[in-house]
Amino acid sequence: MNDPLTRTLELDPLGPLLDREEPATTTHDLHLEAEPTTLTIPVVGGGEAIVVDEPEAGYRSTAALTLSPRRAGLALSALALGAFATGANEASIVALSANIARGLGAPVSQVGLLATAFALTVVLAAIPLTVVTRRLSKRVALSATFGVWTVGLVLAASAAALPQLAAGRIVSAAAHALFWAIVAPTAASLFAPHLRARSVTRIMVGAAAAGVVGTPLITVAGGSLGWQAPYWAFAALGVLLAVALALLLPGSAPARRGASDPTDSPVEHHATGDLPSMRAFVRVLVVTFAASVAMTTTWTYIVPFYTDVAEVGTRTVPILFALGGTVAVGTTLAVTPYLATHAVPTVAFGLVVLSVAWTLLATGLGWAAVAGQVAQAAGWAVLLAALLNWAMRHSPWRSEVGASTYTVAMNSGAAVGPLVGGLLVEQHGLRDLPVVSLALTLLAAGVTAGVDRTMLRRLRVPRHVRLALEARDAMRARRQEWQRRTGAAVGEAIGTAGQGAARAADRGARRAGSALRSHVRDWAELS
């Protein structure tokens, strides 16, 4: 057909453009996960956090694919029970501090130092143990973990003096660190990719039960049966978990690099912070450390504070713990929708609520202790969730490195707090603990208030919106480059069809909705 009104579009000029090597850009790889899954559940005096940063929804080995749904479900239930057991054991020193002090004839300030030993062990052991066990299958690693955990609990339960109890706490802390380092990818690997969020959430439900149910039961059992009884119960549970995980989890080790079966090779990509900034990330770490020190300074010795200063009955303490655990979980669920756009204001709000809690506790009144327990639980839950989200937005490294650094800061504060609290108890008694916690919380609030307005506006743009806008800008830049290289002749050949497509795309963008348009305006003002 030789129509004089028809022009043939020669595609030769496009060849060099398509074949040339693209220059390196700073835009995010769209294959990476846009929003790393971050979950945190507060327990008494602390919190359990999980960051699942794999870009794929979960690595599934060939052995995991052979699991029946029933066996995979039972394995997930065992992991959730392990989360409950480890979380309750971590908080047990808070619930049993007064009973341990009486049983071993030791000052309560020295018993509080066991919390420091536990936190320091978690800080020092998590990464080395993870590296050492990475060539093992999850079945071997987790079964051995609970075997070691059980040994630590037996040492603690049979202790007749404080040094043996400390040794048992250190051993169980090492197992605790390894469990929380590998439990999330283990749970994710048991099910199809789209079920990852549900499987990891099940683990966090177990951790939440540690604060809602576990700590009150420990307090009751310690008061009626002796402080050793909870640790013997944990030891029996550790044996059950070690056997159950050995039977339920798949046994093959993860494939190494260069394995012949590509389906067994885990994806190595990781997401990074969408607003990477070393300065901003250090600010988050300072706030995390100060808030953790403030929390553990008082909370490590909260039971003797309740009974000796606020004159709360020993039978009321488990009820307070159960109330606090319930409030913490409910608050965590309520605050989650606000984290993507209001991370820093949410941190500030959590610090304000914690300040109110320390003020109430400082009065030493019974009713104020109840109100302070509720405020502390709500404030700590808000703070934990928001701090983790804030840290992930600014992480200058891959998200798993940023999460590990954040965890080190949190546990370092948890190690220093009992030292500060123990010194105060020895020198001035229990009454001054909330006052010092209030001062440290206000210090953390002051550091938080130093965030400049420009950064606050940038943080209001959700991560997934920011990445979409960056992808749009990169597409526009590539289109302009294409037009420049191909010249006017190609542009005329494209003609009305290309212009119509552009207009259609613009109309679609205008229909995106008022919420997205506000984010775009914020981004445009900052660019």
GUKE-999457 format. One record per residue: residue in three letters; z, x, y of N, C-alpha, C in turn. Coordinates in steps of 0.1 Angstrom, whole numbers, plus 5000, padded with zeros to 4 digits. Layout:
ALAZXYZXYZXY;...
end
This chain:
MET500050094988500050005000500050095012;ASN499050075022498950155033498950075046;ASP500150015049500349935060500650025072;PRO499850015083500050095095501350065102;LEU501949955099503249915106504449975097;THR504150025086505250075077505250225077;ARG506450285080506650425079507450465067;THR506950575061507750625049508850715054;LEU510050695049511150775053511250895044;GLU510951015049511051135041512451185041;LEU512951205029514351245027514551395026;ASP513551475029513651625028514751675037;PRO514851625050515851685059517251655054;LEU517451555045518851535040519251635030;GLY518351695023518651795012519651895016;PRO519251975027520252085031521552035035;LEU521551915041522851855045523751815034;LEU523151765023523951715012524351835003;ASP523551945003523752054994524752155000;ARG524852155014525652255020527052245017;GLU527852355017529252345014530052295026;GLU530852195024531552135035532652235040;PRO532852245053533952335058535352275054;ALA536352355054537652315051538152225062;THR538852115059539352035069540852015066;THR541551955075542951935074543251785070;THR542251715067542451575063543051575049;HIS543751465045544351445032543351415022;ASP543551465010542651434999543051284995;LEU541951204995542251064992542551034978;HIS542351134969542751124955544251134953;LEU544851194963546351214962547051084965;GLU548251064960548950944962549350934977;ALA548950814983549250804997550650785001;GLU551450734992552850704995553650744983;PRO554350864982555150894970556150794968;THR556350754955557350664952558750724953;THR559550674962560950724964561950614962;LEU562850644954563950544950565250604951;THR566250544957567550594958568550484956;ILE569550504948570650404946571950474948;PRO572750424957574050484960575050454949;VAL575950554946577050534937578350564945;VAL579450564939580650584947580750724952;GLY580650744965580650874971579450954970;GLY578350904965577150984963575950894961;GLY574950944955573750864953572850934943;GLU572050854936571050904927569650874933;ALA568850974935567550954941566451004931;ILE565350944931564150974923562950984933;VAL562151084931560951094938559851114928;VAL558951014927557851024917556551054925;ASP556151174925555051214935553751244928;GLU553551214915552351234908551251144914;PRO550051194917549051104922548550994913;GLU548651034900548350924890549550854887;ALA549450734881550650654879551550694868;GLY551150794861551950844850551150924840;TYR551651034836551051114826551451064812;ARG550451034804550750984790550151084780;SER550951144772550451234762549951144750;THR549251214741548651144730549751084722;ALA550951154720552051104712552650974719;ALA552650974732553250854739552350734737;LEU551050764736550050654734550250584720;THR550850664711551050604697552350524696;LEU553150524707554350444706554050294706;SER554750224698554650074699555350024712;PRO555049904717555649854729557149834726;ARG557549804714559049784711559749914712;ARG559150014706559850144707559850204721;ALA558750184728558750234742559850164750;GLY559950034748560949954755562450004752;LEU562650024739563950074735564250214741;ALA563250294742563350434748563750414762;LEU563050324769563350304784564750254786;SER565250164777566550114778567550224775;ALA567250314766568150434764568250524776;LEU567150544783567050624795567950554806;ALA567750424807568550354817570050354814;LEU570450354802571850364798572250514801;GLY571450604799571750744803571950754818;ALA571150684826571350684841572650624844;PHE573050514837574350454840575450554836;ALA575350614825576450704820576650824829;THR575550894833575651014841576050974855;GLY575650864861576050824874577550784874;ALA578050714864579450684863580350804861;ASN579850904853580651024851580651104864;GLU579651114872579651184884580751124894;ALA580850994894581750934903583150924898;SER583350964885584650944879585751014885;ILE585451134891586551214897587151144909;VAL586351064916586850984927587850874922;ALA587350804911588150694906589450744899;LEU589450864893590550904885591351014892;SER591151044904591751164911593351154911;ALA593851034914595251014914595851024900;ASN595250964891595750964877595651104871;ILE594651184874594551314869595551404875;ALA595851384888596851464895598251444889;ARG598551314886599851284879599851344865;GLY598751324858598751364844598851514842;LEU598151594850598151734849599151804858;GLY599951724866600951784874600251874885;ALA599151844890598451924900598351844913;PRO598251914924598051844937596751774937;VAL596651654944595451584944594351664952;SER594751754961593751834968593051924959;GLN593751974948593052064939592151984929;VAL592551864926591751774918590451744925;GLY590451724938589351704946588251814945;LEU588751934943587852054942586952044930;LEU587251954920586351934909585051874913;ALA585051794924583851734929582951844935;THR583651944942582852064947582152134935;ALA582952164925582352234913581152154907;PHE581352024906580251944901578951954909;ALA579151934923577951934932577352074932;LEU578152184932577552314933576752344920;THR577252294909576552314896575152244896;VAL575152124902573952054902572952124911;VAL573352184922572552254932571952374925;LEU572752454917572352574912571552564899;ALA571852454891571252444878570052364877;ALA569752274886568652184884567252254883;ILE566852334892565552404891565452504879;PRO566452594877566352684866566252614852;LEU567052514850567052434838565752364836;THR565152304847563852244846562752334842;VAL562752454847561752554844561952604830;VAL563152624825563352674812562952574801;THR563152444804562852344794561452284795;ARG560652324805559352254807558452264795;ARG558552364787557652384775558152294763;LEU559352234764559852154754559352014755;SER559351944744559051794745560151724752;LYS559851614758560951534764561951494754;ARG561551464742562551424732563551534729;VAL563151664728564051774725564851804738;ALA564251794749564951834762566051734764;LEU565751604763566751504767567851484756;SER567451504744568451494733569451614734;ALA568851734737569751854739570651834752;THR570051764762570751744774572051664772;PHE571851554764573051474761573951534751;GLY573451624743574351704734575251794743;VAL574651864752575451944761576451864770;TRP575951744775576751654783577951614775;THR577751584762578851534753579951654752;VAL579451774750580351884749581251894762;GLY580651884773581351884786582351774787;LEU582051654782582951544782584151564773;VAL583851624761584951654752585951754758;LEU585351854764586251954771587051884781;ALA586551794789587251724799588351634793;ALA587951564783588951464777590051534771;SER589851644765590951714758591751814767;ALA591451814779592051914788593551894790;ALA594252004789595751994792596052064805;ALA595052124811595252194824594052184832;LEU594152204845593052184854591852284851;PRO592052404847590852494845589952444833;GLN590552384823589652334812588952204817;LEU589652124825588952004830587752054839;ALA588052154847586952204856585752254847;ALA586052324836584952374828584152264822;GLY584852154818584152034812583251974823;ARG583751964835583051904846581751984849;ILE581852114849580752204851579652194841;VAL580052184828579152174817578352034818;SER579151934821578451804822577651794834;ALA577951864845577151864857575851934855;ALA575752044846574552104843573552014836;ALA574151934826573351834819572851724828;HIS573751684837573451584847572251624856;ALA572251754860571151804868569751794861;LEU569751834848568551834841568051694838;PHE568951604835568651464832567851404844;TRP568451424856567851354867566551424872;ALA566351554867565151624871563951574862;ILE564151524850563051494841563051344837;VAL564051264841564051124836562951044842;ALA562551064855561450984861560151004854;PRO559651134853558351154846558451104831;THR559551114825559651074811559450924810;ALA560150844819560050704819558550664822;ALA557950734832556650694836555650724825;SER555850824816554950854806554950764794;LEU555850664793556050584782555050464782;PHE554550424794553850304796552550324803;ALA551750224804550450234811550650264826;PRO549650324832549850374846550350264855;HIS549850144854550150034864551549984862;LEU552250034852553649984849554650094854;ARG554250194860555150304864556250264873;ALA555950184883557050144892558050064885;ARG557649974876558549894869559449974860;SER558850074853559650154844560650244851;VAL560250304862561250384870562350294876;THR561950174881562950084886564050054876;ARG563650034863564650014853565650124852;ILE565250244854566150354854567150344866;MET566650304877567550294889568450174888;VAL568150074880569049964877570250024869;GLY569950114860571050174853571950254862;ALA571350324871572150404881572950304890;ALA572350194894573050104902574250044895;ALA574150014882575249964874576450054874;ALA576150184876577250284876578250254887;GLY577750214899578550184910579150044909;VAL578349944904578849804904579849784893;VAL579549834881580349814869581149934864;GLY580450044864581050164858582250214864;THR582250234877583450294884584650194884;PRO584450064886585649974884586249984870;LEU585349994860585850004846586650134844;ILE586050244849586750374848588150364855;THR588250304866589450294873590550214865;VAL590050104860590950014852591450094839;ALA590450154832590850224820591750344823;GLY591450414833592250534837593650494840;GLY593850374846595250334850595950274838;SER595250214829595950144818596050224805;LEU595050314802594950384790595150534792;GLY595150584804595250724807593850774812;TRP593950884820592650934826591750994815;GLN592251034804591351084793590450984787;ALA590950854787590150754779588750734784;PRO588450734797587050714801586150834796;TYR586750954796585951074792585651074777;TRP586651024769586351004754585350904752;ALA585350794760584350684759582950744763;PHE582850824773581650884777581150984766;ALA582051054760581651144749580951074737;ALA581550954734580950874723579650824727;LEU579550784740578250734745577150844745;GLY577650964748576751084748576151104734;VAL576951094724576451114710575451004707;LEU575750884711574750774708573450794715;LEU573550844727572250864735571450974729;ALA572151084725571451204720570651164707;VAL571351084699570651034686569550934689;ALA569850844698568750744702567550804708;LEU567750894717566550954723565751044714;ALA566451104704565751184694564951104685;LEU565350974683564550884674563450814682;LEU563650784694562750694702561650764710;LEU561950874715560950944724559951014716;PRO558651024721557651104714558051244713;GLY557551314703558051454700557151564704;SER555851534708554951654711555251714724;ALA555151844725555351904738554151884747;PRO554351894760553251874770552151974767;ALA550951934769549852034768549852134778;ARG549452264774549452364784548052374791;ARG547952454801546652464808545652524798;GLY544452464799543452514790543452454776;ALA544252354775544252284762542952224758;SER542652214746541352164742541152014744;ASP542351944744542251804746542551774761;PRO541551744769541751724783542651604786;THR542751504777543551394779545051424779;ASP545451544773546751584773547151674785;SER546351694794546651784805547151704817;PRO548351724821548851644833548151684845;VAL548051584854547451614867548351704876;GLU547851804883548651894890548751864905;HIS547951764910547951734924549251674928;HIS549651694940550851634946550551594960;ALA551251484964551151444978552051524987;THR551751535000552551605010552951505021;GLY553751555029554151475041552951445050;ASP552951325055551751285063552051335078;LEU553251375081553551435094554351565092;PRO553651655085554451775081554851855094;SER556151895094556751965105557952035100;MET557952165101559152235097560352205106;ARG560152195119561252165128561852035125;ALA560951935123561451795121562151785107;PHE561551865097562151855084563551925084;VAL563752035092565052095093566052005099;ARG565551925109566451825115566951725105;VAL566051675096566451585086567551655077;LEU567251775073568251845064569651865071;VAL569651885084570951905091571651765091;VAL570951655094571551525094572051495079;THR571251525069571651505056572951575052;PHE572951705055574151785052575351735059;ALA575251715072576451665080576951535075;ALA576051435072576451305067577051315053;SER576551405045577151425031578551485032;VAL578751585041580051645043581051535048;ALA580551455058581451345063581851245052;MET580851215044581151115033582151165023;THR581851285018582751335007584051385012;THR584251415024585551465029586551355027;THR586251235030587151125028587051065014;TRP585851045010585650954998586151024985;THR586251154985586751224973588151184971;TYR588951154981590351124980590650984984;ILE589650894982589850754987590850674979;VAL591050704966591950624959593450654963;PRO593850784964595150804970595250754985;PHE594250764992594250705006594550555006;TYR593850484997594050344996595450314992;THR595950374982597250344976598450394985;ASP598350514991599450574998599450545013;VAL598250545019598150525033597950375037;ALA596850315031596650175034597450075026;GLU598250135016599150055007598349935000;VAL597249974995596449874987596949884973;GLY597149774966597649784952596649844943;THR597249914933596349984923595449884916;ARG595849764914594949664907593849614917;THR593949634929592949594939591849694940;VAL592149824937591149934939589849904931;PRO589949874918588749844911587949734917;ILE588549634922587849524929587149574941;LEU587749664949587149724960585849804956;PHE585949874945584849954941583749864936;ALA584049754929582949664925582349594937;LEU583149564947582649504959581649594966;GLY582149724967581249824974579949844967;GLY580049854953578849874946577849764947;THR578349644947577449524949576749524963;VAL577649554973577049554987576049664988;ALA576349784982575349894983574049864977;VAL573949804965572749774959571949664967;GLY572649564972572049454980571549514993;THR572249604999571749655012570549745009;THR570549824999569349904995568049814994;LEU568249704987567049624986566649554999;ALA567649525007567349455020566649555030;VAL567049675030566549775040565149835036;THR564749825024563549885019562349845027;PRO562049725031560849685039560749755052;TYR561849805058561849865071561650015071;LEU561650075060561650225059560250285063;ALA559150215060557850275063557550295078;THR558150205086557850215100559050245109;HIS560250235103561550255111562450345104;ALA562050465100562850555092564050605101;VAL563650655113564750715121565650615127;PRO565250495132566150395136567050345125;THR566550345112567350305101568450405098;VAL568050535099569050635097570150625108;ALA569750605120570750585131571650465129;PHE571050355124571850235121572850265109;GLY572450335099573350365088574550455093;LEU574250545102575250635108576250555116;VAL575750455124576650365132577550285123;VAL576950235112577850155103578850235096;LEU578450365092579450455087580550485097;SER580150505109581150535120582150415121;VAL581750295120582550175120583550185108;ALA582950225096583850225084584950335086;TRP584650455091585650555093586650505103;THR586250435113587150385123588150285117;LEU587650195109588450095103589450165093;LEU589050265085589950335076590950415083;ALA590650465095591650545102592850465107;THR592650335108593850255112594950255101;GLY594550275089595450275078596050135074;LEU595350035078595849895075595149845063;GLY595749755056595249705043593949625045;TRP593949535055592749455057591649545062;ALA591949645070590949735075590349815063;ALA591149845053590649915041589549835034;VAL589749705033588749615027587449615035;ALA587649595048586449585057585749725057;GLY586549835057585949965057585249995044;GLN585649945033584949965020583549895021;VAL583549775026582249705028581349775037;ALA581849825049581049895059580550025053;GLN581450095046581050225040579950205030;ALA580050115021579050085011577650055017;ALA577749965027576449925034575850045042;GLY576650115049576150225057575650335049;TRP576350375038575850485030574550445023;ALA574450325018573250275012572050285021;VAL572250235033571150245043570750385046;LEU571750475048571550615051570750685040;LEU571150665028570550735017569050695016;ALA568750565016567350525015566550575027;ALA567050575039566250615051566150765051;LEU567150835048567050985049565951035039;LEU565950975027564951025017563450995022;ASN563350875028561950835033561650925045;TRP562550955054562351035066561951185061;ALA562651235052562351365047560951375041;MET560551275033559251275027558151265038;ARG558351205049557351195059557051335066;HIS558151415067558051545074557851665064;SER557951645051557951755042556751855045;PRO556951975048555852065051555252125038;TRP555852095026555352135014554952015005;ARG554552044993554251944983555551854982;SER555351734979556551634979557651674970;GLU557351724958558351764949559251874954;VAL558551974962559352074968560252024979;GLY559651944987560451874998561651794993;ALA561351724982562451644976563551734970;SER563151844964564151934959565051994970;THR564352034981565052084992566051984998;TYR565551864999566451755004567651734995;THR567451734982568551724972569551834973;VAL569051954975569952074977570852054989;ALA570252005000571051975013572051875010;MET571751765003572651655001573851704992;ASN573451774981574551824972575351934978;SER574752014986575552114993576652055002;GLY576251945009577251875017578351815008;ALA577851764996578851704987579751814981;ALA579351944981580252044977581152094988;VAL580752095000581652135011582652025015;GLY582251895014583151795018584551795011;PRO584551804998585851804991586751924995;LEU586052044999586852155004587452125017;VAL586752065026587252025039588351925037;GLY588151825029589151725026590451775020;GLY590251865010591451925003592252005013;LEU591652085022592352155032593152065041;LEU592451955045593151855054594351795047;VAL594151755034595251695027596451785026;GLU596251915023597352015022598052035035;GLN597252045046597852075059598351955067;HIS597651845066598051725075598251595067;GLY597951595054598051465047596751385047;LEU596851275041595651195039595151115051;ARG596051085060595750995071594551045080;ASP594451175082593451235091592051245085;LEU591951215072590551225066589551145073;PRO589751015075588650935082588350985096;VAL589351045103589051095117588051205116;VAL588251295107587251415105585951355101;SER585951265092584651205087583951135099;LEU584651075108584051005119583451115128;ALA584151225131583551325139582251385134;LEU582251415121581051465114579851365115;THR580251235113579151135113578551125127;LEU579451135138578951125151578051255154;LEU578451365148577551485150576151465144;ALA576151405132574851365126574051265134;ALA574751175140574151075149573551145161;GLY574251245167573751315178572451395175;VAL572451455163571151525159570051425157;THR570351315152569351205150568751155163;ALA569651145173569251095186568351195193;GLY568251315189567451415195565951405192;VAL565551315183564151305180563351255192;ASP562351315196561551285208560851155206;ARG560451085217559850955216558450965210;THR557751075212556451085207556451085191;MET557451155186557551155171557951015166;LEU558850945173559250815169558050725169;ARG557150735178555950645178555050685167;ARG554850815164554050855153554650805140;LEU555950805138556550755126556450605124;ARG556150535135556050385134554650355127;VAL553750445126552550425119552750455105;PRO552650355096552950375081552050485076;ARG552450555066551750665060550350615055;HIS550250505048548950465043547950425054;VAL548450375065547650345077547150475083;ARG548050575085547650705090546550765082;LEU546650765069545650825061544350755061;ALA544450615063543150545064542450575077;LEU543250585088542650625101542050765100;GLU542750855094542150995093540850985085;ALA540850905074539650895066538450835075;ARG538850735083537850675092537250775102;ASP538150855108537750955117536851065111;ALA537251095098536451195091535051145088;MET534951015084533650955082532850945094;ARG533450915106532650915118532151055121;ALA532951155119532551295122531351335113;ARG531451295100530351325091529051255095;ARG529251125100528051045104527351115116;GLN528251155126527651215138526951355134;GLU527551425125526951555121525551525114;TRP525551415106524351385099523251345109;GLN523651265119522651225129522151345137;ARG523051435140522651555148521651635140;ARG521851655127521051745119519751685115;THR519751555113518451485109517551455121;GLY518151445133517251425144516951285147;ALA516151265158515851135162514851065153;ALA513951145146512951075137513650995126;VAL514651055120515350985110516150865115;GLY516650885127517450775133516550655136;GLU515250685140514350575142513950505129;ALA513850595119513450535106514450445100;ILE515750485102516750395097516750265105;GLY516450265118516250145126517350045126;THR516849925125517749815127518749795116;ALA518349835104519249815092520549895094;GLY520450025098521650105100522450045111;GLN521850005122522649945133523349825129;GLY522649745121523249615117524449645108;ALA524349745099525449775090526649825099;ALA526349905109527449955118528149845125;ARG527249745130527949625136528749545127;ALA528249535114529049455104530349525101;ALA530349655100531549735098532549715109;ASP531949715122532849695133533449565133;ARG532649465130533249325129534349315119;GLY534149385107535149375097536449445101;ALA536249555109537449625114538249545123;ARG537549465132538249375142538949265135;ARG538549235123539349125116540449175107;ALA540849305109541949365101543249305103;GLY543449245115544749185117545549245129;SER546449175135547149225147548049345143;ALA548649345131549649455128548849585127;LEU547749585121546949715119546449755133;ARG546049665141545549695155546549765163;SER547849715162548949785169549049925165;HIS548949955151549050085146547950175151;VAL546750115152545550195157545750235171;ARG546350135179546550175193547550285195;ASP548650275187549550385187548950525184;TRP548150515173547450645169546450695180;ALA545750595186544750635196545450705208;GLU546650655212547350705224547850845221;LEU548150875208548751005205547651105202;SER546451065199545351155196544851235208;
end
